[in-house]
Amino acid sequence: MANTARGVQSVAKAVTKTGATKAVKGVGNSYVPGSFSKNLVVGEGGEFKGVKVGAEFKTPKGRGVLVKGIVGYHGQPNRRLDITPELNKAQKKLSVHATPNPHRRASAGTKLKR
């Protein structure tokens, strides 16, 4: 009985390894060229500023999936600096600008204690 269990384990292990290898190769071949740069957006969306990254994958039968990841932030309205990311796709350059916040009230600063 122990030999049978060991045999089943070794077969399962071999199938898992070959299946994983085929899956990895399949993912590499299914990537749609240019989809990463097509689905790359940096800037503002509503009240949030950030980065949205995505890529498209196709199966041999023509079905597809789009995978996206989004990172955004929304600062307090009375923050001192307004930080805005920008992407120049032609130059492949990401820049971040920090300027004084135009919506900040003068009375929103820190108070000094005497």
C-alpha positions as CSV (number, residue, x, y, z in Angstrom):
1,M,0.0,0.0,0.0
2,A,2.9,2.4,0.8
3,N,4.5,1.7,-2.6
4,T,1.2,2.6,-4.3
5,A,0.9,5.9,-2.4
6,R,4.5,6.8,-3.3
7,G,3.8,6.0,-6.9
8,V,0.7,8.2,-6.9
9,Q,2.7,11.0,-5.3
10,S,5.5,10.8,-7.9
11,V,3.1,10.8,-10.8
12,A,1.2,13.8,-9.3
13,K,4.4,15.6,-8.8
14,A,5.5,15.0,-12.4
15,V,2.1,16.1,-13.8
16,T,2.2,19.3,-11.7
17,K,5.7,20.2,-12.9
18,T,4.9,19.7,-16.6
19,G,1.5,21.4,-16.3
20,A,3.1,24.4,-14.6
21,T,5.8,24.6,-17.3
22,K,3.1,24.5,-20.1
23,A,1.1,27.1,-18.3
24,V,4.1,29.5,-18.0
25,K,5.0,29.0,-21.7
26,G,1.3,29.5,-22.6
27,V,1.1,32.8,-20.7
28,G,4.3,34.0,-22.5
29,N,2.9,33.2,-25.9
30,S,-0.5,34.7,-25.1
31,Y,0.6,38.3,-24.3
32,V,-0.7,40.8,-26.8
33,P,2.2,42.9,-28.0
34,G,1.8,46.6,-27.3
35,S,-1.0,46.1,-24.8
36,F,1.1,47.2,-21.8
37,S,1.9,50.7,-23.3
38,K,-1.7,50.9,-24.6
39,N,-3.1,50.3,-21.1
40,L,-0.6,52.5,-19.2
41,V,-2.2,55.7,-17.8
42,V,-0.7,58.2,-15.4
43,G,-2.6,61.3,-14.2
44,E,-5.9,62.3,-12.6
45,G,-9.1,60.4,-12.4
46,G,-11.8,62.2,-10.5
47,E,-10.3,63.2,-7.1
48,F,-7.5,60.7,-7.3
49,K,-4.1,61.0,-8.9
50,G,-2.0,58.0,-9.7
51,V,-1.0,55.2,-12.1
52,K,-3.1,52.6,-14.0
53,V,-1.2,49.7,-15.6
54,G,-2.7,46.9,-17.7
55,A,-1.9,44.1,-20.2
56,E,-4.0,42.0,-22.5
57,F,-3.7,38.2,-22.9
58,K,-5.4,36.0,-25.6
59,T,-6.1,32.3,-25.6
60,P,-5.5,30.1,-28.7
61,K,-9.3,30.0,-29.2
62,G,-9.6,33.8,-29.4
63,R,-10.8,34.6,-25.9
64,G,-9.1,37.3,-24.0
65,V,-8.5,38.8,-20.6
66,L,-7.4,42.2,-19.5
67,V,-5.4,42.5,-16.3
68,K,-5.1,45.9,-14.6
69,G,-3.6,47.3,-11.5
70,I,-4.4,50.8,-10.2
71,V,-2.6,52.8,-7.6
72,G,-4.0,56.2,-6.6
73,Y,-3.9,58.7,-3.8
74,H,-6.2,61.5,-2.6
75,G,-4.6,64.0,-0.4
76,Q,-6.3,66.2,2.2
77,P,-7.8,69.4,0.8
78,N,-5.5,71.6,3.0
79,R,-2.2,69.9,2.1
80,R,0.7,72.2,1.4
81,L,1.9,70.7,-1.9
82,D,-0.1,69.6,-4.9
83,I,1.8,66.5,-6.3
84,T,0.9,65.5,-9.8
85,P,2.4,62.6,-11.9
86,E,2.8,63.0,-15.6
87,L,3.8,60.4,-18.3
88,N,5.3,61.3,-21.7
89,K,4.7,58.1,-23.7
90,A,6.7,59.3,-26.7
91,Q,9.8,59.9,-24.6
92,K,9.0,57.1,-22.1
93,K,9.5,59.5,-19.3
94,L,7.6,59.7,-16.0
95,S,7.8,62.9,-14.0
96,V,6.3,64.1,-10.8
97,H,5.5,67.8,-10.2
98,A,5.2,69.3,-6.7
99,T,3.7,72.8,-6.6
100,P,2.1,74.8,-3.9
101,N,-1.6,73.8,-3.5
102,P,-3.8,76.6,-5.0
103,H,-6.8,75.4,-2.9
104,R,-5.0,75.8,0.4
105,R,-6.4,78.5,2.8
106,A,-4.0,80.7,4.5
107,S,-5.5,79.9,7.9
108,A,-4.9,76.2,7.4
109,G,-1.2,76.5,8.6
110,T,0.3,75.4,11.9
111,K,-0.3,77.6,14.9
112,L,2.7,78.7,17.0
113,K,2.5,78.4,20.8
114,R,3.9,81.1,23.0
